Amino acid sequence: MDLFEQKYQELLKKEAPLAARMRPSTLEEFVGQEHIIGPGKVLRRAIESGQLPSIIFWGPPGSGKTTLAFIIANSTRSFFSPVSAVSSGVNDLRKIIEEAKERRKLYQQKTILFIDEIHRFNKGQQDAILPYVEDGTVTLIGATTENPSFEVNSPLLSRSRVFVLKPLSNAEIRTIVLRALKDREHGLGNLDIEISDEVLEHLSIMSGNDARIALNALEMAVLTAPPDEKGKRKITLEMIEDAFQHRALQYDRAGEQHYDIISALHKCMRDSDPDATLYWLGRMIESGEDPLYIARRIVRFATEDIGLADPQALVVAMAAQQAVHFIGMPEGNLALAEAAVYMATAPKSNSLYIAYSKVQEVIRHGTNEPVPLHLRNAVTNLMKDLGYGKGYKYAHNFPGHYVEQEHFPPSLKGSRFYFPGESGYEKQIAARLKEWRQRTSKESQ
């Protein structure tokens, strides 16, 4: 690199966005993902020893996939060759491979091929790099927001170690923001900035666990904040709202308001009020609540308050969870809205919830007797000799594929836990059970 190129690179770094300037270069500076790079963890040991396998980082945007790849290259003194699967093709990969071969011959330096959004490479593009991953010409680090089991070819996946990155917590986002505010060389430390804990908290929440978004919004708010007569820039909640182009609603994800609003949402769905359901759902989504937390609560509602009155409710709830995971936010908001309104307008029943609660109580305080012999599988001759499976009646050999036989241990003989309600599909369940039990009663007379 000549003097002019060096000056150009220094200028680019100086004028780069705050998120790029604050990108850490060592593991000690990196925030988050302690479950994979904390002291003694396998990835950290691999980095420190220089014995690095090919890697796939799977995690949400802004969780540090690219940064971690850069740190690995820096820590292992490897040449870092980044490409984006969005804009690169096979020719770009071939050029990197040839350069990697020359670099290994001339300088004995390893090359890390970093492919951002590797899930966007088609099968042919992924196959093109496979031989060079196998022979060690390059060490692959792929980054993806999608499940690599579905998006990365099996041969490439089998030669890589998958590490799952978690969304950054509010506390971790706050640490990154505070570091940027104090850093004089790369951050905003040369400016006299005043920002309250409340504003910092909302900045963290509204970033959606994405460090890049948080830093970009912070930089926008700071650079557009008019300094007072002493040169101080006071960052207000309204400035953060403006930077995000999003209203910062009063909402505490970790405090009482969090529980109050999820309680309101749950009760409005239970009371079959779709309008209020949408309102409280919107309050949570627009305030930056974790959408997967909302999805989990809707799934729980589908099983607790609807149950078998409408078995499709659980299917809808799980589809919403998958949609949010697949397309993310804000596009996923309508999937949550659809699921919540479905729950609110579905027939309700807590029969399954009551039944399982009774079962839990019996198991906690019962004797937990062994399975009756006729219900056991006789998979060996010894088991047959001991009476396993003896006397078992195969339901498909009986009219209507129904047979009456004892299924409980002796102390629970004749027990009933599930009493279907009178709404929705449970009407059919109740009628079917009634018919079967009447038939059993007649046969026993």
N, C-alpha and C positions, 0 to 999 in steps of 0.2 A: 504494500500500500504506500503510494507516494505522499508527499506533503499535502498536495491539494486534495487528494482523496481523504486523508486524515482530517483536514480542516472541514471538509464537506460533511463527514460522518459526525464530527463534534457539533456542527451547526444543526444537523438533523436531530440529534439527541436533545440539544438545548431547546429546540422549537417543537419537540414532540409533545403530545398530550400528556397530562400529569400521570395518567395510568401507565404510560410507557416509560416515563422518566423514573417512576417509583418502582419499577419492576425489580425485585430483589435478585441478587446474583449469587447468593450462597444459601445453604440450607438454614443457617442461623437466622437469616433475615426473613425467611419464608414464614408466612402465617397460615395456620390451619393444617389439616390432613395429618394430624399427629398419629392417627391409626396406621399410617403406612410409612411415615418418615420420622416418627419419634425415635428417641434413643433405643437402640436394640431391635428395632423393627427390620423386617427382611429387606425392604427396599433401601433403607439407609445403610445397612450392612453391605449390600451389593454396590452401592455408590462409593462407599468408603474403601472398599476392597478393589474397586475397578473391574470387578467381574459382573458385568451388567448384561442381562438377557435382553432380547427384544421385548418391548413393553407396549401394552395398549392402556391408555388412561381413559376411563369412562366416567364422566361426571358432567354436571350442569355447567352452563356458561358462567365464566367469572370465578370458577373454583380453583384455578391455578394450573391447569393442564399445560399450557404453553410455557408458563414461567418455570414450572418444575422440570420440563424437558430442557430448557435453556440452562438451568442450574446443574442438571445432571451432566450436560456436555461440558460446562465450565469446570465442574468438580473433577471430572475424569480426564480433563485436558483433551477432549475429543473435538473434532471439527463439527460445527453445527450447521447442517444443511436443511433449512426449513422450506417446505412447500405447502401450498394450500390445495386440497383436493378440488376446490371450486374452480380454480383457474389454471391448474397444471395438468399435463398429460403425460403419456408414455415417453415422449421425446425429452421432456424435462427430467424425468426419472433416469433415463439412460445417460444423460449428460452428467448427472450427479454421481451415478455409479462409476462412470469412467474416471471422473475426477477423484473419487474415493480410492479407486485402484491405484492411481498415480500417487496420491498422497501417502498411501500405505507403503508403496515401494520406496519413495524418496525420503519420507520423514518418519516412517513407522508410526504415523498418527492414525488413530481410529476416526471413523466418520459416523456421526449420529444423523440418520435421516428422519427428520421430524415431519410427519404428515398430519396437518390439521384437517379436521373433519374427514377422517379416513373413510367413514361410512359412505361418502359421496363418490369414492372410487368404484368403478364397476369391476366385474370379475376379471376382465382382461388386464386392467391396470394393476389390480392387486396381484395377479399371477406374474406380472412382469418383474416385480421386485422379489418374489419368493426365492429364486435361486441365490440371490445375493444376500438375503437374510440368512439362508441356510449355510452358505460358505463363509459367512462372517465379513464379507466385503463392507457391509454397513450394519449398524445396529439400528433397528427400527424402533421409533417411538411414535405411536399413533395416538391421536386424540379424537374422541368422539363423544357426542351427547346422546347417541343412540346405543341400544343394547348390542354389544359386539357379537353376541351369539347369533343374531339375525343379520347383521350388516357387514361382518368381516368373514371372508372365506375361511372355511374350516382348516385347510392346510396352513394358512398364515396364522390363524388363531392358535392352532396347536403348537406353533413355534414361538409363541409370545406369552408373556405373563400379564394377565389382566389385573389392573389395580383400579378399584372403585373410589372415586373422589366424592366426598360429601359436600353438600352446599355449605358455604361459610356461615357461621353463626353471626348473630347481631354483634356479639362481643368481639369476634374476629374482624368483622367489617369496621367496627369502631377503632380497633387497634391500628388497622391499616390507615384509616382516615387521620387519626391523631399523629401517626408517624409522618404523613404527608404534610400536615400542618406545621410540624416542627423542623422538618428537613430543610436546611438552608441551601444545600447544593442542588438537589434534584426536585425538592418539593416547593412548598409555599412559605417556608420559614422566614424568608426575608421580608414578608409582608406582615403588618401588624393586624392580626385577625382576632376578632372576638366572636366566639360561638358558644352557645349554652349547651348544657347536657341534654336538654329537651330537644334542641335542634339536631344535635348529634344522633340522638336516639331515633328521631324520625328519618334522618338521612339513612341510617342503617336499615331501618325497616323498609323504606321505599326502594332501596337498591335491589330488593328481591334476592338477597344473598349473593349478589354479583359485585365483586370488588371493583371491576372496571367501570360499571355503571355508577357506583358510589363516588369514585374518584373523578370521573368526568363531570358529574353533577356538582360536586364540590368545587371543582375548578371553574365551572361556568358561574356558579354563585359568587365566588370570591372575585373573579376578574370583572364581573359586572356590578359589584357592590361599590357605591361611591364612598371614597374615604372621607372622614370628617376633617375638621380643621387641624387635627393632630396627626392625620394620616391613618387613623384606625378604621378598619373595615368591619362593621358589625353585621354578621350573617344571621338573618332572621328566618323564621319558619316560612314566611311568604316568599323569600328569595329561593329557598330550597324548593318550594312548590313550583315556582316559575322555572327553575333549572330543570326540574323533572317534567314540566308541563303537566302536572298532576297535583290534585289537591291533597295536602297532607292532613288526613282526617285524624281527629283525636282518637287514638286507639293504642292500647298497651298489650302487646302480644303475650307478655309474660305475667300480666297482672289481673286484677279483678275484672276489668272491662272485657278482657279476652273471654273469660268464663261466663260473664253475663250475656254476651252477644251469642256465643255458641249455644247457651241455654235457651235464649229467645228463639234462635233458628230451629232448634230441636222441637220446642214446644209448638211453634207455629206449624211445622210439618205435621206433628201429631194431631193438632187441632184442625187439620185440613184447610188451612188458610194460605193459598198460593201467593197472594199479594204481599202479605207480611213476610212470608218465607223469602220472597225475592228481595225485599227491602233489607232484612237482616243479613242475608247472604251477600248482597251488594256492599253493605257496611264492612263486612269482613274482607272481601276481595279487594275493594278500592282502598282499604287502609293498609294493604300489604301483608295480610295474613298468608301463611304458607298454604297454597291451594291443595297440596296433598293432605294437609291436616283436615281441611274441610271435606275432602273426598273420603277420608277415613271415617269421619263422623257420619256422613251420609250412608256409607256402607253399614255402619253399626245400626243406624236408624232402620235401614231396610230389613235387617234381621230381627231387631228388637220390637219395633212398633208396627211392622207390616207382616213380616214372616210369611207364612203360607197362605195368607189372605190374597197375596199377589206374589207368587214366586218370581215373576219377571222383575220385581223391584230390585232384587239383588243383582240381577243381570245388568240393569240400567245403571245402578250405582257403580259396579265394577267397570262398566264401559266408560263412565265419566272419569274414573280414576285413570284408566289407560289413556284416554284422550288427553287429559291434562299432562300426563307423563310424556306422551308422544309429541304434542304440538306446543306444550308450554303455555306461558301466559304472555300477553293478555288473551290470546285466542281461545285458551281453554276455559275462559269464564262462562261461555254459553253452554259448554258441556256440563259444568257444575249447576248452572241455572236450570237446564233441562232436567237433570237428575233430581234437583231439589223440588221443582214443581211436580214432577212425577210422584215423588214421595208424598207431597202434600195432598195430591188428588187421588191417591191410591186407597183402596179399602184397608182398614186398620185391624190389626189383631196382635195381642201380646201373648197368645196361647203358647207359642213356641218358647218365648222367654220364660214364662211361668213354668212350663214343663221342664226346661233344662235347669232352672233354679231348684226345682224339687229333686231332680236327679243329683245335682251337686250336694244337696243337703243329705240325701240318703248315703251317698258315697263317703262324705266326710264322717258320718256318725254310724255307718253300717259296719258289718263284719267283712265285707268284700269277699264273699264266698267264691269258690272256684266255678268255672263254667260247667254246666251240666254235661255229662258224658255224651249224650246224643247230639249235642251241638258242636262237639270237637271234631276236627279232621283226623282220620286215622291214616297217617302217611307211612307208617311202618307196621309190620306184622305184630310187633309187641303191643302197639297202640290198639290194634284190632282185638288182640287177646284180652286187653284190659277193658274193652267195652266202648272205646272211642267210636262215636258215630252210630252206635247200635240203636235201632229204633227210630232213627231220624226219618221224617216224612218229607219227601222232595215236593215242594209246592207245585211245580209244573206238571206233576202227575195227577193233580186233583182238579175238579171243575173250577173254572174261574181263576186258576193259578193261586188258589188260597187254601191253606190248611191250618187247622187249629192244633197247636201243640204247645207245651210249656217251654217258655224261653227264659224264665227267670230262675235264679237260685231258689232253693226251698223257702227261705225266709221272706222272699218277696213275691211268692206265688200269687198270681191274680192282680198284681199292682197295675195301676194306671197313672201315667204322668201327663199325657197329652190329651187335652180336651179341645177339639177344634172349635173355633168361633163360628159365627153365623154370617160372616161377611166374605164376599169374593169367592176365591177358589176353595176356601175352607168349607163352604157349603157342600161342595162335591166330596171333599174328604170325609166330612161328617156322614153324608149319605152312604158312602162306600163302606165306612167302618160299621155303620148301623146294619147294613145288609149282611156283611160278613158275620157279625156277631149274632144276628138273628138266625142265620143258617147254622151256626155252631150250636145255638141253643136248641134248635129243632133236632139236630143230629144227636144231641146228648139225651134227648127225651126217650 
